[in-house]
Amino acid sequence: MNKIMDFVLRNRLLVLVLGALIGTWGYFSYKQLPIDAFPDVSPALVQVFTVTEGLAPEEVEKYITFPVEVSMNGLPNLKNIRSVSNFGLSVVNVYFEDGTDIYFSRQLVNERLQEAREQIPEGFGEPQMGPISTGMGLILFYYLEDKTGEYSLEELRTLQDWVVKFQLQTVPGVTEVLGIGGWEKQFHIIVNPNALLRYDVTINNLVDKIKKNNLNVGASFIEKDAEELLVRSVGLATRIEDLKNIIIKSEDGMPVYLDQLADIKIGGAVRRGVQTRNGIGEVVAGMVVKLYGTNSSTVIGKIEDKMNEINKMLPEGIKIVPYYEQKTLVEAAVKTVTDALLQGIVLVIIVLFIFMGSIRPSLVVAFSIPFSIMFAFIGMRYLNVSINLMSFGGLAIAIGMMVDASIVLVENIERLERKSESPEPFIHIISRAGKEVLRPICFAIVIIITVFIPLFTLKGVEGKTFTPLAVTVALAMLGSLLFATLLAPVISSLFMKRSKSNDKKRGRKY
């Protein structure tokens, strides 16, 4: 400790530059920190969804959910597997141990899904992994507002699925955009049973003919005059008239068209719920899911810019209206702890001025607060701790403790200065004062940090909730120790002065 104090006081300019660099580094680290309302306590989870048509929950469990669950057994770091089998939907949740990389987990699950697909009967659905996100990933909800009243829910849903969704998915940090409400556009073929009997056509024949007549086929090319003319058969149905003109069979040389066997119209897919606005009218809405590990506020800001562009593309009278933004919750939570942090800083500084009885020593001690906070930001940046209610709460808790080490040093400097009777340079007094208290200061800071060790040992939801608090408190206390050891002696030599009464007693001036 003696060597450290001698080095610091001999190289005061170097130490000041180092302090300025740490402060600047801390500021830029703060700008790069992700901002959340709360710590993300979601487990390492990979979801597997399988959509089926018409299968009861018992069949979904037997033919889809069970094969997927069995294929996932034995994966590295696997914690447990849970599933839900609903009508037409299988959801398998694969949980991994905390700390497992989400992309590594998805790679493992994807490899095993190949085995599961072989066990699922043909036509019973295709298992797919869910988005790369967590429970905190739903960052923005919006709906399409139709001021003209001319557009149907089916048309609005088409705009949502084919215009808005694809545009929003180009925003960096967005992993999925989900549509809610309205009707998904479909061509409905309503078969007439009497017509099937009259023309001797079965349902299977009808479905087979529609499939074969609803596709485009390529037939290579023909060379002509040094040009290649592409040959293709265009049969993809895009209108009701295209479906009506599909030939199902030939009866005595006369074609039997689909519209002779069924009514064809545009309708909506079967749905299990609706989206309403204020409980009055039905609307078409969407949810934006952010990518795991991205900054919510940054992503939402980019989404808002993109929405302004999309509103210019949409038909006149239709616009996107956000009705929930996680940014609002994040800003409210961060503002709460930021206000508490600032109020705590002001209160501590006022108490310092009152009890220390002098402005200059109080300023020396007060400098330890911003320095410690900047140092904590550096550690948060490299430990991937976001700005949230718990991490900033840790800084608010530690404000009163950040100044302890500097108070002990500054008070000891003043004590030795008052007792000094020999013509001793002030910088020597600072050196003696630092050498006396640096070791107990270090022990005191270590004891304070040790108190938070139980929080570092917590696992699961409790660990993810309280670990950010313990980390920020520990980093802030380390910053305060660094300030007391390096910067406080240097700043004291610049700000603090010898007492004039003592100078007159000794017959000298400083």
Protein Blocks (a to p, Z undefined) as FASTA:
>chain_A
ZZmmmmmmmmmmlmmmmmmmmmmmmmmmmmmpccdfbdcfbdcddddddddehiafklmm
mmmmmmmmmmmgopahiabdcddddehiacddddddehiafklmmmmmmmmmmmmmmmpc
ghiapcdddddddfklpmbdcddddfkopacfklmmmmmmmmmmmmmmmpghiabdcdee
hjdddddddddfklmmmnopafklmmmmmmmmnccddehjadeehiacdddddfbdfbfk
lmmmpcfbdcehiacdfklmbccdddddddfbdcdehhlaccddddddddehiafklmmm
mmmmmmmmmmmmpcghiacddfbdfklmmmmmmmmmmmmmmmmmmmmmmmmmmmnopakl
mmmmmmmmmmmmmmmmmmmmmnopacdfklmmmmmmmmmmmmmmmmmmmmmmmmmmmmpm
bdcdfklmmmmmmmmmmmmmmmmmmmmmmmmmmmmmpgcjllmmmmmmmmmmmmmmmmmm
mmmmmmmmmmmmmmpccdfklmmmnopaZZ
